[in-house]
């Protein structure tokens, strides 16, 4: 039986691909594992992690190291890995296996290209901080597009049977719906774009406007939303104005930007984080 061991503030690990599963035509679940993850606790599904992708010609990506004071030191600029943000879909501390879901859109961007062409045994770097993916509440509203589906699925599976609420998930069509197994009393409603380009739909906004969020004095409520930048802002502004949600009751994340590729949006987010 694996022994518990402390979790470092930032975990950096070289992992290897042990399983590849196509959940839907455009969602691939890649399970990675490493001995260094065995017995590690505090990695809650639904939290973000950084993936560090090998450069062309590299078998393994170059990983950051730590100095004597525990500060992170980046690898040399030459050969430095491409870094992207994803979600811990599931984690098994007994085996050190961690699953990450990738939306496949061909070779556009290094992460999608890697996931499209991945093979068993390939190497990947991961870096993350332990954290929580949701706040405890009585009533939940979870909403997002296909890029948010891994986090929504993970949160649903973690919620207790007593939790109530709604989940709105926008996907291209019925083929991208997933079988989600959870105990909470959450109604999942799939929203199909049916040919409409991602980021140009108002399905999430319409669904949220048609929903009544309970009074925070009667029930503890928590709203979690992740989608395209403009859609996320519109939903956030509406919810704050309509329901006077406090900061601890509302989490809204912009995962991508319409008209901007993965590389360009990553650079903008990186610069904003440094400011």
C-alpha positions as CSV (number, residue, x, y, z in Angstrom):
1,X,0.0,0.0,0.0
2,X,1.4,3.4,-1.0
3,X,2.5,5.6,1.9
4,X,1.4,9.2,2.1
5,X,4.1,11.8,1.5
6,X,4.1,15.5,1.7
7,X,3.2,17.6,-1.3
8,X,5.7,20.3,-2.3
9,X,4.3,23.8,-3.0
10,X,5.0,23.3,-6.7
11,X,5.2,19.8,-8.0
12,X,7.3,19.2,-11.1
13,X,7.4,15.7,-12.5
14,X,8.4,13.9,-15.7
15,X,5.6,11.5,-16.6
16,X,5.0,8.8,-19.2
17,X,1.9,8.0,-21.2
18,X,0.3,4.8,-20.1
19,X,-3.1,4.9,-21.7
20,X,-4.9,6.7,-24.5
21,X,-8.7,6.7,-24.7
22,X,-10.8,8.6,-27.2
23,X,-13.8,9.6,-25.1
24,X,-15.6,11.2,-28.0
25,X,-14.6,12.0,-31.6
26,X,-12.8,15.2,-30.5
27,X,-11.9,14.5,-26.8
28,X,-8.9,12.3,-26.1
29,X,-8.1,11.3,-22.5
30,X,-4.4,10.7,-22.0
31,X,-3.3,9.0,-18.8
32,X,0.2,9.6,-17.6
33,X,2.1,8.1,-14.6
34,X,5.3,8.4,-12.7
35,X,6.7,6.7,-9.6
36,X,7.1,10.2,-8.1
37,X,3.3,10.6,-8.1
38,X,2.6,7.4,-6.1
39,X,1.3,8.2,-2.6
40,X,0.9,11.9,-3.4
41,X,-2.2,13.4,-1.8
42,X,-3.7,16.8,-2.3
43,X,-4.1,16.6,-6.1
44,X,-7.8,17.3,-6.4
45,X,-9.3,16.5,-9.8
46,X,-10.5,19.7,-11.5
47,X,-7.5,21.8,-10.6
48,X,-5.3,23.3,-13.2
49,X,-1.9,22.0,-14.1
50,X,0.8,23.0,-16.6
51,X,1.9,20.5,-19.2
52,X,5.5,20.9,-20.5
53,X,5.8,19.6,-24.0
54,X,9.0,18.3,-25.6
55,X,10.4,20.3,-28.5
56,X,10.7,18.6,-31.9
57,X,13.6,16.1,-31.8
58,X,13.4,15.8,-28.0
59,X,12.4,12.5,-26.4
60,X,11.8,14.2,-23.1
61,X,11.1,17.9,-22.3
62,X,13.6,19.9,-20.3
63,X,12.1,20.5,-16.8
64,X,12.6,23.3,-14.4
65,X,14.7,22.6,-11.3
66,X,14.8,23.9,-7.8
67,X,17.6,25.8,-6.1
68,X,18.7,25.3,-2.5
69,X,16.0,27.6,-1.2
70,X,13.3,25.7,-3.1
71,X,12.8,28.4,-5.7
72,X,11.9,27.2,-9.2
73,X,14.6,27.6,-11.9
74,X,13.5,27.6,-15.5
75,X,15.4,25.4,-18.0
76,X,17.8,26.9,-20.5
77,X,16.0,29.0,-23.1
78,X,17.3,26.9,-25.9
79,X,15.1,23.8,-26.0
80,X,12.8,25.1,-23.4
81,X,9.4,23.3,-23.5
82,X,6.2,24.8,-24.7
83,X,3.9,25.2,-21.6
84,X,0.1,25.0,-21.7
85,X,-2.6,24.9,-19.0
86,X,-4.9,21.9,-18.7
87,X,-7.1,20.2,-16.0
88,X,-6.5,17.2,-13.8
89,X,-9.4,15.0,-14.9
90,X,-8.6,12.3,-12.4
91,X,-5.8,11.1,-10.2
92,X,-5.1,7.8,-8.5
93,X,-2.5,8.2,-5.7
94,X,-2.2,4.4,-5.3
95,X,-0.8,4.0,-8.9
96,X,0.5,7.5,-9.6
97,X,-1.8,7.7,-12.7
98,X,-3.1,11.1,-13.7
99,X,-5.6,11.7,-16.6
100,X,-5.8,14.8,-18.8
101,X,-8.5,15.4,-21.4
102,X,-7.4,17.1,-24.6
103,X,-9.8,18.7,-27.2
104,X,-8.4,17.6,-30.5
105,X,-8.3,20.2,-33.3
106,X,-5.5,18.9,-35.5
107,X,-2.0,20.3,-35.4
108,X,-3.1,23.8,-34.5
109,X,-0.9,24.6,-31.5
110,X,1.7,22.4,-29.8
111,X,-0.7,20.8,-27.2
112,X,-3.3,19.6,-29.7
113,X,-0.5,18.4,-32.1
114,X,1.1,16.4,-29.3
115,X,-2.2,14.9,-28.2
116,X,-3.2,14.1,-31.8
117,X,0.1,12.2,-32.5
118,X,0.8,10.8,-29.0
119,X,1.9,7.2,-28.5
120,X,2.2,5.0,-25.4
121,X,5.5,5.6,-23.7
122,X,5.8,9.2,-24.8
123,X,7.1,11.6,-22.1
124,X,5.5,14.8,-20.8
125,X,6.4,17.2,-18.0
126,X,3.8,18.4,-15.5
127,X,3.9,21.2,-13.0
128,X,1.1,22.1,-10.5
129,X,0.2,23.5,-7.1
130,X,-2.1,21.5,-4.9
131,X,-5.5,23.3,-4.6
132,X,-9.3,22.9,-4.7
133,X,-11.5,23.0,-7.8
134,X,-14.7,24.2,-6.2
135,X,-16.2,25.6,-3.0
136,X,-18.5,23.7,-0.7
137,X,-22.2,24.7,-1.2
138,X,-25.8,23.5,-1.2
139,X,-26.6,24.6,-4.7
140,X,-24.3,24.7,-7.8
141,X,-24.4,26.2,-11.3
142,X,-21.6,24.8,-13.5
143,X,-21.4,26.1,-17.1
144,X,-18.8,25.9,-19.9
145,X,-18.0,24.9,-23.4
146,X,-16.1,21.8,-24.5
147,X,-12.8,23.2,-23.1
148,X,-14.4,23.3,-19.7
149,X,-15.9,19.8,-19.8
150,X,-12.9,18.1,-18.2
151,X,-13.2,20.4,-15.1
152,X,-17.0,20.2,-15.0
153,X,-16.8,16.4,-15.2
154,X,-14.2,16.2,-12.4
155,X,-16.2,18.6,-10.2
156,X,-19.4,16.6,-10.7
157,X,-17.8,13.4,-9.7
158,X,-16.5,15.0,-6.5
159,X,-19.7,16.6,-5.3
160,X,-21.6,14.8,-2.5
161,X,-25.1,13.3,-3.1
162,X,-26.7,16.2,-1.2
163,X,-25.5,18.8,-3.7
164,X,-28.2,20.2,-5.9
165,X,-28.1,22.4,-9.0
166,X,-27.5,22.6,-12.8
167,X,-24.7,22.0,-15.3
168,X,-24.8,23.5,-18.8
169,X,-22.2,22.1,-21.2
170,X,-21.9,23.5,-24.7
171,X,-20.5,21.0,-27.3
172,X,-20.4,20.9,-31.1
173,X,-23.1,18.2,-31.4
174,X,-24.6,15.1,-29.7
175,X,-21.6,13.0,-30.6
176,X,-19.5,15.1,-28.1
177,X,-21.7,14.4,-25.1
178,X,-20.0,12.2,-22.5
179,X,-21.4,9.7,-20.0
180,X,-20.7,11.3,-16.6
181,X,-21.1,9.2,-13.5
182,X,-21.8,11.1,-10.3
183,X,-24.0,11.0,-7.2
184,X,-25.0,14.7,-6.8
185,X,-28.5,15.9,-7.6
186,X,-27.2,18.0,-10.6
187,X,-29.2,18.2,-13.8
188,X,-26.8,18.1,-16.8
189,X,-28.1,19.9,-19.9
190,X,-26.1,19.5,-23.1
191,X,-26.2,22.5,-25.5
192,X,-25.5,21.6,-29.1
193,X,-24.0,24.2,-31.5
194,X,-24.9,22.0,-34.5
195,X,-22.5,23.6,-37.0
196,X,-22.1,27.0,-35.4
197,X,-18.5,28.0,-34.8
198,X,-17.3,27.8,-31.2
199,X,-17.3,31.3,-29.6
200,X,-20.1,32.5,-31.8
201,X,-22.9,30.8,-30.0
202,X,-25.1,32.4,-27.3
203,X,-26.3,29.0,-25.9
204,X,-24.6,29.4,-22.6
205,X,-25.8,33.0,-22.1
206,X,-29.4,32.0,-22.9
207,X,-29.3,29.0,-20.6
208,X,-27.9,30.9,-17.7
209,X,-30.4,33.8,-18.2
210,X,-33.3,31.2,-18.1
211,X,-32.0,29.8,-14.8
212,X,-33.0,31.1,-11.3
213,X,-30.1,31.2,-8.9
214,X,-31.3,30.8,-5.3
215,X,-31.0,33.5,-2.7
216,X,-27.7,33.3,-0.9
217,X,-29.4,33.8,2.4
218,X,-31.4,30.7,2.0
219,X,-28.8,28.3,0.5
220,X,-25.1,28.4,0.1
221,X,-24.5,28.8,-3.6
222,X,-21.5,28.5,-5.9
223,X,-21.3,29.3,-9.6
224,X,-18.5,28.0,-11.8
225,X,-18.1,29.2,-15.4
226,X,-15.3,28.7,-18.0
227,X,-15.5,29.5,-21.7
228,X,-14.4,31.9,-24.4
229,X,-13.2,35.4,-23.2
230,X,-16.1,37.5,-24.4
231,X,-18.7,35.0,-23.4
232,X,-17.1,34.6,-19.9
233,X,-17.2,38.4,-19.4
234,X,-20.8,38.7,-20.5
235,X,-21.9,35.9,-18.2
236,X,-19.9,37.2,-15.2
237,X,-21.3,40.7,-15.6
238,X,-24.8,39.4,-15.8
239,X,-24.5,37.1,-12.8
240,X,-22.9,39.7,-10.6
241,X,-25.5,42.3,-11.5
242,X,-28.6,40.0,-11.4
243,X,-27.8,38.0,-8.2
244,X,-25.2,40.2,-6.4
245,X,-22.9,37.2,-6.1
246,X,-20.0,37.7,-3.8
247,X,-16.5,36.9,-4.9
248,X,-16.5,33.6,-3.0
249,X,-19.7,32.6,-4.7
250,X,-18.5,33.1,-8.3
251,X,-15.6,31.6,-10.3
252,X,-15.4,32.7,-14.0
253,X,-12.4,31.7,-16.1
254,X,-11.6,32.7,-19.7
255,X,-10.0,29.6,-21.3
256,X,-9.6,30.9,-24.9
257,X,-10.2,33.8,-27.2
258,X,-12.2,33.8,-30.5
259,X,-10.0,34.6,-33.5
260,X,-6.7,34.0,-31.6
261,X,-4.7,30.7,-31.8
262,X,-3.4,28.8,-28.8
263,X,0.1,30.3,-29.0
264,X,-1.0,33.9,-29.2
265,X,-3.6,33.6,-26.4
266,X,-1.1,31.8,-24.2
267,X,1.4,34.6,-24.6
268,X,-1.2,37.2,-23.7
269,X,-2.2,35.3,-20.6
270,X,1.4,34.8,-19.6
271,X,2.1,38.6,-19.9
272,X,-1.0,39.4,-17.9
273,X,0.0,37.0,-15.2
274,X,3.5,38.6,-14.9
275,X,2.0,42.1,-14.5
